[in-house]
Amino acid sequence: MFLLLANCGFCQSAQISNFERDIAPILLDKCVSCHEGDKAKNGFVVSDRDALLGFLEPGNSAASSLWTDYLVQPSRDESKESLVMPPDGPLNSSQLAMVKLWIDEGADWPVEFLLTVKEKKEEEPVGNTSFATKAFKAIGYFHPAMVHFPIALFLVGGVCAFLSYFLGNRCQTTAFQCVAIAAVSSVITVVMGWSFADTRGYPAWDKMWATNATHDETNLFFHRWLGTLTAVLGMVCFVVGLMARRYKSNKLNHAWRIGAIVLAALVGLVGHQGGELVYGDIFEKALEQLRK
């Protein structure tokens, strides 16, 4: 009975994967930057349906060159001879699982579905761009370097705020100084982050609420907005701390110290998301190293 059901038309059509919903966003996000247009690397154009399917054995991922030779290769940090794609790959585990499932289910790419690559907006001529616009675009490149400064200060500030309940004013003073510097620098860092997202062509700020948002787009959405929230809460915490010192208020003093502890936890989460955007699932990769 099971074999009869497995061969019936209903079971064969009940596929889990969907090219338009599951695979196309991965190709657009991870592949088109190198494999599209007249300068596509090795002449491979990812939006060419026949070209992509030529690297596959539908129904058998283990026999598909795209899967075995490029997608499941180790990172180039681990093997200099790796052909892993994308070059900073491999893809994260959920993306790999979806691609494998799609291949094993027959690699169905409907003929009528065209993988459309959005055209890049033409940049304004340099002469017509205001200095403020050029400065905003320029500072974005410093975000990856600058972001570690407020992260470290918020973490130290949170730890010192916690210890101040046991060790007294010395830790409290250190905590306030860390939060003060971190709050101001975090605002600058957030502005740099928004600029960096713009210059790198990252998805729009509301992409999370759109349909078919990928894991990376969702991660970027929360990283962007939680980072902004951290900067806002940091400034609030700083102002409350100033008021506590001015008015000698125990309630306000408790409020800003608790705020500093919360900020330390929040900035840890935002930093983890940023690490995933650059390096992929860092916990998974760490576990892979331990299992070797």
N, C-alpha and C positions, 0 to 999 in steps of 0.2 A: 504493500500500500504506500509506504514512504517513497519508494522509487517511482511509483506512478505519479504521485504528487509532485515530486522533484522535477519530473519531465513535462508536467502540464504547463500550458501557456500562462495560467494565472501566476504560478510561482516564479516563472522566468521573468515576468513583467514586474514583480514586486521588488524592485531594486531599492536599496537604501540610498545610494549615492545619486547625485544629480549634477551633471556637468555645469549647467548655468549657475546653480546655487552654490555648489561646493568646490568645484575645480577651477572654474574661470577666475574667481577672485584671487586664488593663490597664484595663478599664472600672471595675472595683471600686476599683482603686488610684488612678486619675487623674480619674475623672468623677463618682462618686457623691457626693462631698463637696459639690458644687454642684448636681447635677442628680438629686435624689432627694427624695421626700417632698412634703409640702404646699407647701414653700417652694422648690421646684426653680426655678432661674433660667430665665426665659422660658417657664415651664410645661413644659419638656422634661424628662421622666423617663427616665433612661438605661436603667432596667430594663424599660421598656415596649418589648417586641420590635417591635411595629408602628410605634411612634414612631421608633425608631432606623432601622429598615429604610426608612422613608419618606424618609430623607436619602440613600439609596443607589440606585445603578443596578447591581444584581448582575451581576458579570462585567465591569464597566467602571469602574474607579476614577476615570479622567479625567472621567467624566460624573457622578460622585457628589459631591453638595454637601458631605457630611460631610468628604470627603477634600480637595477643592479649596478650599473656603471656610474650613475651620477647622483641619485637621490639618497642612497643608503651608504654612501662612502663616508668615512670619518672626516672630521674637520681638517683643514689644512694645517692647523696647529699640531695635530696629532700625526699627520702623514703628509710629507711634502709632495708625494706623488699622487695624492688624492685628486680625483676629478669632481669632487662634490660640487653640486649646484644647488642654490646660488653659491658664489665663492666664499661668502661668509657663513655658509650653511653648516650642517644640514638644516632642513626645515624642522620646525618643532614637531613634537611627537603627534599632536593632533592632526597637523597637516599631512604628515607622512602616512598616518593611519588612513586618512580620507583618500589620498591618492592611491594607496595600495588597494583599498576596498573598491575604488572606481575601476581600476585595471582588472581586478579579479572578477568584477561583475560584468565585464565585457567592454570596458573603455568606451562607453557610448557618448559620442560627441555628435549631437543632432546636426545634420547637414545644414539645416536652415538657421542654426545659431552661429553668428559671426562674433568672434572675439574682437571686440572693438576697443582699440587703444585710444584714449582721449588725447587729443592734440595738446601739446604744451602751449601755454599762453605766451605770445610774443612779448619779450621784455621791452620796456620802454627804452627809447634811445637815451644814452647816458646824459646827453645835453638837456633832455626834457625832464629829468628826474631831480626832484628837490634834494637838498642836502640832508634834510631830516629823514627822507625815505631811504636814501643810501646809507645813512648812519644806522637806521633801524635794521636794515638787511645785514650790515657788516657785523654788528655786535652779536648776532645770533651764533656766529662761529665760535664765540668764546663760552657758550653755554656748557658744553661738556667739561671744560676745565674749571669753570667758576662754580658749578653746581655742588662740588664736593665741599666747598668752604662752609656754606650755611648748614649743610647736612651734618658735618662734624660738630659745629657749634651748637646746633639744636640738640644733638645727642648728648654732648657734654653738659649743656644747660639742664636738660631733663634729669640726668643722673645727679647733678649737684643739687637741683631742686628737691629731689627725693631724699638725698642724704642730709639736706638742711634740717629736716625734721628730727634728725638724730644728732647731727654735729653742730648745729647752730648757725650763727651769722656768717662765719667765714665761707661756708658752702653756699649760703644764700646770696651773698654778694657776688661770688663767682658765677652762680647760675644767672643772676640778673644781667651781668655784663655779657655773658655768652648769648642770652636771648636777645639783648638789645642789638648786638652786632649782627647776629644771625637774621633778625627780623628785617633790618634794613638791606642786608646783602641778598636776602631771599627775594625781595621785591625786584631787585635788579636782575637776579638770576631768572625769575619768572618771565620778565620782559624779554630777556635773551632767549628763553625757551620758546616763546611764541614766535619770535623772529626766526629762530632755527627751524621750527616746523614749517614756516612759510618758505624759507629759502630751499629747504630740502623737498618741498612738494608733498608734505605729509597730508593725510586726509583732513577734511574740514573739521572744525571744532565740534560739530554736532553729528559726526558720522556714526556714533554709537546708536543713535536713534533711527538711522536709516536702515533699510532692509539689506540683508546679506552682508552685514558687517563681519569681517573676519576676526579671528582671535587677536591678531596684532593690532587691528584698528580699534577693537574694544579696549585692549591694554593701553594703547596710546591715548584714547579718550580719558580713561581714568587717571593716567599719569599726568596728563595736561591739567585736568581740573582739580585733582587732589593736590598737585603742586601749587596751583593758584590758591586753593583754600589754605594750604600751609602758610603761604606768605601773608594772607589776610589775617589768619589767627595769630601769626607771629607778631604782627603789628599791634593787634588787640592786646595780646599778652604783654607786650612792651609798654603800652600806654597804661594798662591796669597796674603794672609794676611801678611806673612813675607816680601814679596817683596814690598807691599804697605807701610809697616812701614819703610823699608830700604830706598826706593827711594822717599818717601813722595808723592806718586802718588794718586791723587784724584780718577782717573778712577779705579785703582786697589783696592782702598779702598771701592769704591761702589761695585765693582765686588765681593769681598769676603763677604761683608755683605749681598748682595742679595743672594749669594750662601748659606750662613748660614740660611737664611729664607727658601729657597727651601729645604735644607736638613732637616729642622724641619718638613716640610710637608711630605717629603719622608719617614723619619724615623717613622712618625706616621702611614703611610700606611703599612710599613714593620712590625711594631709592631702589627698592627691589624691582619695581615696575620698569624703571629706567634701565636697570641691568638686563632685564628680559628683552627690552627693545633692542639692545645692542648685541647681547650674547645668546639670546634664546632662553630656554628654561634652565636657569643656572643650577637649580637644585637637582634636576634630572641629570644634567651633565656631571655634577659632583658625585652623584650616586653611581653613575656609569664608571667613573674613575675608581671608586671604592670597590666595585664588583670585579674589576679586572684582576 
